[in-house]
């Protein structure tokens, strides 16, 4: 799809324009609520300034979207096939617009409270609630694809915590005789590398999800169904990455504090361990096309790192607060998506 052709479609179809603008709004919100997780540990351990880390995150988000989509676009395919919005182009676009609006509302509320909610799960919940409202039943949900979400939650959380503990334990063992002061510079650069890897995998996961939604919008507006394969154009990857980076620059500091400081007090070697562990977790899930949460992977890896020293090093009250938000995301955002779809269908 050429960029000029896409713009012509938007100008010719106001509802398609609305759905794409709202999707870009969700990407912007993802930038200030989800993307900061990738660079949180790097900033709070003073390996990089917030501004430099945000620029790095934007660059590696784009590289992650570009390379991973060319190698394996299974995550985007899963998103497009997870729910069925029917064959009516008008109703389909209205329903997706309502879902995107619901996600923006939910994510903004979470950001205002400083809680790193999962935009991946908000996206899935919003689309699911919208499809249910459109069909009036669960017929709009593809159980075979949706179950991958559940697999992704269990696998990403388990891998995040387990790999965080293992990597940090290995690093501690390898450098147990080293003088702490002499390892500071090495771990500073290692953590910058780890943050770059996390930003890369965030783009690979979340970038694919949102591009899948934009492509689904254009296909539904043309009266077509979900694609069997997805190949987003480079301009779409660039647009998603720029909007995501802008969101991180606008509001990322609040989430950086919540993830990097409030949950576990980290040193540089611990930050590196958390970044490496969560990157590996996301890479494995992406390879199998599982749409997982970068927030879950990063926060559970930080917990695993903190558990190496002692469980009391983890701020359990903050962890419970985050876990409650994650649990409430599916019913909460799904319900808002359901209500917004009913309202949007009535309005439009």
N, C-alpha and C positions, 0 to 999 in steps of 0.2 A: 504494500500500500504506500503510494507516494504521499508526501506531506500535503501537497497542493490538492490532491483528490480528497484527502481527509478533511481539509478546511472547507472545501466545497460541500461536502456532506453535512458538516456542522451548520453552515450557513443556510442550507436548504431544509434542515430539520431542527427547529427550535428545541424539541424535546431531547434529541440526541445531544445538542449543545449543552442543555441543562445537565444531563447525566454525566457527560464528560467533565464539565466544570465541577460538579459535586465530587466526582472521582478524584480529580486533581486536588480538591479540598481535603479529601481523606488522605491523600499522599502527603499533603502539607502537614496535616495533623500527625501523621505517622512520623514525619521528620522531627517534630518536637516532643513526641511521646515515646517512640520506639527506637529510632535511630541513635539517640544519645546513649543507649545501653552499650553500643559498640565501643564508644570512646570514654565511657564513664571512669573506668579504673585508670586509664592512661592520664586523665586530667587530674583526678584526686590525688594520685601519687606524684604529681608535679613533673611527669615526664614530658608533657606538652602543655602549652597554654590552651585554653578553651577554643580560642579563635583558630589556632593552627590545627587543632584536632578536628574541628568542624570542617575545615577546608579539606583535610585528608579524608575524612569520612565521606564527603561529597564525591571526591575523585574515585575512591575505591568502591563506593556504592555503584557508580556507573560502570566501572571495570567488572564488578561482580555480575551486574545485570547482563552486560555484553557477552562475557565469556561463558557464563553458566547457561545462558539462554541458547547460545549456539551449540553447546555441548549436550545439554539436557534440559528441555523445557517442560518436563513432566509436571512440575508444580503449577505452572500456568494452565496446563491442560486439565488438571484436577479441579482447579477453581472454576473453569468454564463448564465443566460437566457435572459439578456437584449438585446443582439445582436446575430445575426446568421452569422457565418463565413462559412456557406456552408458545403458540404460533402467531399470536396477534402482536404485530410490531409496536403498536401504540401502547397497549397495556404492559408489554415487556419493558419498554424503556421507562415508563412511569414507575414501575415496580423497582427497577434498579436505582432510579433517582431517589426514591423513597428510602431504599436501603442505605445508600451513600449518605443521605442526610441524617439518618439515625446514627450511623457510625461517627459522624462529626460531632453530634450532640453528646454521645456517650464518651468519646475520647476527650472532648473538651472538659467535661465534668471531672474526669479522672485526672487530667493535667492540672486543673485548678486545685485539686487536693494533693498534688505532688506525688501521685501513685503511678508507677510505670505499668499501665495496663497493656494488654496485648492487642495491637491493632490487627494482627492476623486472625485472632479469634473473634474480635469485633466484626471484621469483614465477613467471616464465615457465618456468624450469628445473624448479622443484619441481612445478608442475602437469603439465609434459610427462613427467617421470619417473614421476609417479603414474599418468597415463593409460596409459603404456606397460606399467607393472606390472599394471594392471587388465585390459588386453586381452591381455597376453602378447606383444605385437608393436607395430609402428608404426601399426597401424590406428586407434589412438586419437588420432593427431596429424593435424590439418587443415593440410596443407602450404601451401595457398593463403593461409591466415591467418598461419601461423607464419613464412613467408618475410618478412612485414612486419617481423618482429623484426630480421632480418639487414639489411634496407634501413635500418631505424632506426639500427642501430649505425653503419653506414658514413656515413649522412647526418649524424647528430648529431655524430659525431666530426669529420668534415670541416668541417661548418658551424661547430662550436664553435671549432676552431683558426683557421679562415679568417676568421670574423667577429671573433674576438678580436684577431687581427693587424690587420685593416682598421680596426676601430673605434678601437683604441689609436693606430694610425698617423695616423688622421684627427684625433683629439683632440690628439696631439702637434704636428701641423702647424698646426692652428688656433690653439693657444695657445703656439706656440714663442717669441713675442715678449713674452708676458705675464709679469709678475713672479710667481714661484712662491707667495710669501706671500699675494698678493692673490687667488689662485685657490683657496686652501685651503677657505674657507667655501663657495664655490660647489660645489666638487667633493664636499665633505662631504654637502651636501644632495642632490647628484646621485647619490651612491653610496647614500644611504638610499632614494632613488627606485628605483635599480637593484635593490637588495636586495628591495624590495617587489614589483617586477616578477618577480624570480626566485621568490619565495615564491608569488606568484599562479600562475605557470606550473607550479611543483611541485605545487600543489594540483590544477591542471587536468590534469596528467599522472597522477601517482601516486594522487590521490584517486579518479579515474575507474577506475583499474585495480582498486583494492580494493573499491570499490562494486560493480564488475562481478562480483567473486568472491562477495560477500555475496548479490547478487541471484541468481547462478547456484545458490548453495546452497539458497535458498528454492524455486527452481523445480524443482531436482532432487529435493528432499525431497517435492515434490508430484507427482512422476512426470512432470514436463514437461522439455522439452529447452531448448537455448540459445535466447534470444530473437532476433528479427530486428531489434528496436530496443530501446533502453534509456532509461528515464526514472526515475532514482532519486529518491525523495522527499527533501524538504528536511531532514527529521529525520536521515536517513541521512548526508547531507552534513555536517551539524553534528556528529554523533557521530564520524565519521571525522576531521574537522578537530581536534576537541578531543583525541581520543586521540593523534593525530599530534603536536600541540603539547605534550602531556604528555611524550611520548617525547623530544622535543627538549630540554625542560627537565631531564629526568633525566640524559641522557648526551651532549648535543650538543657540549660543550666539547672533548672529545677529537678529534672529527672536524673541528671548526672549526680546531683547531691543525694537523691534518694537511693540510687543503686550503689554508688561508689563510696558513700560515707555513712549513711544511716544504718546499713545492714551489717557490714563487717568493716573494721578498720584494717586497711590493706597496706602492705609494703610492696615495693616494686616487684620482687620475685613472686609474690602472691598474685599481683595484678597480671603479670605475664602468664602465670599458670591458669588463671581464670579465663583469660582471653584465648589461649591456645586450646583449652578444654572445650569451651563453648563453640569455637570455630570448627573443631573436629566433629562435634555433635551435629552442628548444622550441615556440614558437608555430607555426612553419612545420610542424614534425613533427606537432603536435596537429591542425592543420587537415586533414592528410591521413590522420589516424587511425593514425599510426605509434606504437606503444608504445615510447618511448625512455627512456633513463636520464638523469635530471637530473644524476647524478654525472658521467657521461661528458661531457655538455654543459658543465658548469661547469668541470671540471678541464681539459678540452682548450682552453676559452676562456682560462683562466689561462695555459696554456702558450703560446697564441698571443700573448697580451699580453707575456709574458716574452720571447718571440722578437723583439719589436720592438726591444728594446735590444740583446740578443745572446743566442744560444742557450745560452751558458754560464751565463746568469742562471737557467736552469731546473735544478732539482735532479734530474738524470737518474736517480740511484739511487732516489729516492722515486717518480719516475714509473714506473720499471720494476717496483717493488714493487706499485704500484697496478694496472698493466697485467696483471701476473701474476695478481692476485686476480680481475680481470675475466675473464681467459681461463679461470681455474679454476672460475668460478661456474657455468657451464652444466654441465660434466660432474660437478663436485663436488656442487652442490645437486640436480641431476637424479638422481644416484646415491643420495643420501640420501633423496630423495622416493620413489624406486623401492623402496628397502629398507623405509622406514617404511610404505609402502602394503602391502607383503607382510605386515609385522608387524601393522599395524592390522586388515587383513582377517582374519588368523588370530585376533587377540584378540577382535574384535567380531563 
